[in-house]
């Protein structure tokens, strides 16, 4: 790349492209449930429709693993990018990128993931432009609606969920 030449962070047609990966999602303990696999007992029944949507999505196995793990975070709780990444054997940045591409939010609750220091950060779907995406105020509203407490600076209060299976 030539110095001074900027390129977009992602291809604007990316959403239309099918996602592929060389890894086999069945190799993971967090493989998403499909027609031939029962939904594990550690998922609340209210999450079963979301898990089916994730399993049928034309996305990468890693994105599906991240979104499936989100379904383990109970309402009224939150986790951090770092804890989720450690559970998945990945990096917080990779997890954040998968959350940013979550087409099922807020039903698949990416709003329950915050920075290690408790700051909210992040958006759903696409970066906000022309009315797209979720704002920090909307994320606060979703979290508060589930019973998560925030301090005067808008940071979550409490212990992050780390009970991933």
N, C-alpha and C positions, 0 to 999 in steps of 0.2 A: 504494500500500500504506500502511496506517495505521501510524504509529510504534508500536512495541511489539508488533506482531503478527508472529509468526514463521510462516513457511511451510516445508514440507519442501523439501529440496534437489532432490528429484525425485519425480515422481508414482509411487506404489507400484505402479501398473499399467503402468509404462513398458515393462517387459520384454515384455509381451504385445502392445504396439503395434508395427505394422510401421514401420520407419524409412524415411523418404523424404528426398530432397534435390533441389534444383533443378539441381545440377551433374551433368554426365555423367561417370561414372567412366572412360569410354573416353578422355576428354580428358587423362587423367593418364598420365605415364610409368610410374606404379606401378599401373596398372589391374590388378585381380586377374584371374587367368586364368579363363576360362570355357570352355564347350564349343567355342566357335569360335576360341579363341586358345591357341597352345601355351604351355607354361610356360617362361619364360625360363631360359637356361642357368645364370644366376648363382644359381639356387636349388638347393640340395642335393637329390638325389632323395628323401631322407627327409622333406622338407617338402612333397612333392607332395600327399599326402592332406590335409594341413592347408590348403594353398592352395585345394584343391577345396572344402573345407568353408567357407572364408571366402567364396569366390566365390558359393556358393549361399545364404549367410546373408541373411536379410531385415533388413539393417542399413544404415546410411548409407554412402555412398561414402567419406566421410572415415574412418569407423571401419575399413572394409575396407582402405583404403590404409595406415593405421597398422598393422593386424594383418599385412598382407602384408609391410610393411617389417621387422617383427619376425622374419619367417622368414629374413631375410638374416643375422641375427646368429648366428654359429657357436656351438655348444656350447663352454663354457669361456671365453667372451668376454662382455662387457657393453657397454652404451652408456648415454648419459645422456638424460634427457628433452629437454634443450636441443639436443643433436646430432641426435636424431631429429626434433625439431620443425623445426630449421633445414633438414634434408633435405626435409621435407614442405612447407616454406614456411608453417609454422603457429606456434603458441605452445606452450611446454611444458605449460601448463595444459590446453589442448585435447587434447594427446597423452595426458596423464595421465587425462583423462576417458574417452578412447577405451580406454585400457588397463584402466581400472576396469570397463568394460563387456565385456571380452573373455570370451566364453562358452567359449572353446576352450583356456583355460589349464589346465595348463602346457604342453600340446603346442604351442600358439602362445605362444612364450616371453616373456610380459610380465615375468616375474621377472628377465629380463636387462637391464632398464632401471632405472637408479638416478639419484639426484640428482647434480648437477654436482660436489658435494664428496665424492661416494662413498657418502653415506648411502643406505640401502636404501629406506625409505619405501614407502608405497603398499600396496594390497591388490588381490586379484583379485575379479572379480565384484561382489559387494555389500559394503558396509561390514560388518565383522564384527558379527554379532548372531545369537544363537541358533545358534552353530556354523557360520555361513556365512563365506565369505571365506578369505583366506590370511593367516596371521600372519607377522610379521617373522622369527620362528624358522623357519617353513617356507620362506620365501624364502632365508634363509641356507643351509638344508639343500639346497635345489635348486641354488643357485649353487656351494656347496662340492662337491656331487656331480658337477658338471660341471668342476671343477678351478679355479674362481675363488677367489682368495685374499682373505681378510678380515683386517683388523688387529684389535687388541685391543678397539677401540671398535665393531666390526661394520661398518666401512666397507670397500668393495672396494679392492683394491690392484692397480694396473696402469693401462694406457692404454686408454681406452674405444675400442670399435670405431667406426669412422667410415667404413667402406668401402661405404656404401650406393650402389647403382646406380640 
